[in-house]
Amino acid sequence: MSDLQSSDPESPRHPELEVRQSSHPELEDYAGGLIQARVGFIPLWLLVVYVLLFAWGLYYMYVYWGGLGPGRLF
């Protein structure tokens, strides 16, 4: 029975993965075109947002970390 599954091209145990070429040369299609990926760059404004969020997280952790918290008596 395992010989039948290994020789059957429609067998779910041996799916063939393929990367299809899309009409746009920079896009790559996966999962039959449901997922598209392209090689690109991260915009500068998004990098600035990442840095600001990280800095805010450090500030918030330093200022508000610790203590007993609301509703605790001891």
C-alpha positions in Angstrom: 0.0 0.0 0.0 2.9 2.4 0.7 4.2 1.6 -2.8 0.9 2.8 -4.3 1.1 6.1 -2.4 4.7 6.8 -3.3 4.1 6.1 -7.0 0.8 8.1 -7.1 1.5 11.7 -8.3 -1.8 12.8 -6.6 -0.7 11.4 -3.2 -1.1 13.9 -0.4 2.1 12.6 1.2 4.2 13.9 -1.6 2.9 17.3 -2.6 4.9 19.2 -5.1 5.6 22.8 -4.1 6.0 25.2 -6.9 6.7 28.9 -7.2 4.7 30.5 -10.0 5.8 33.5 -11.8 3.4 36.4 -11.7 2.8 39.1 -14.3 4.9 41.6 -12.3 8.6 40.6 -12.5 9.3 41.5 -8.8 6.3 39.5 -7.4 6.5 35.8 -6.5 3.2 33.9 -6.1 2.8 31.1 -3.5 -0.1 28.9 -2.7 -1.5 29.2 -6.1 -1.5 33.0 -6.1 -3.1 33.5 -2.7 0.2 34.8 -1.2 2.3 37.3 -3.1 5.8 38.4 -2.0 8.3 40.8 -3.4 11.8 42.0 -2.6 11.7 45.5 -1.4 12.9 47.9 1.2 11.4 49.2 4.5 10.4 52.8 4.2 12.3 55.3 6.4 9.1 56.5 8.1 8.4 53.0 9.2 11.9 52.6 10.7 11.3 55.9 12.6 8.0 54.5 14.0 9.8 51.3 15.1 12.5 53.4 16.9 10.0 55.7 18.6 7.9 52.7 19.8 11.0 51.0 21.2 12.1 54.3 22.9 8.6 54.8 24.3 8.5 51.2 25.6 11.8 51.7 27.4 10.5 54.9 29.0 7.3 53.3 30.0 9.1 50.3 31.5 11.4 52.6 33.5 8.7 55.0 34.8 5.8 52.6 35.4 7.4 49.2 36.1 7.2 47.7 39.6 5.3 48.9 42.6 2.3 47.2 44.1 -0.2 48.2 41.4 -3.8 49.3 41.8 -5.9 47.6 44.5 -3.0 46.0 46.4 -2.5 46.9 50.0 0.7 45.1 50.8 
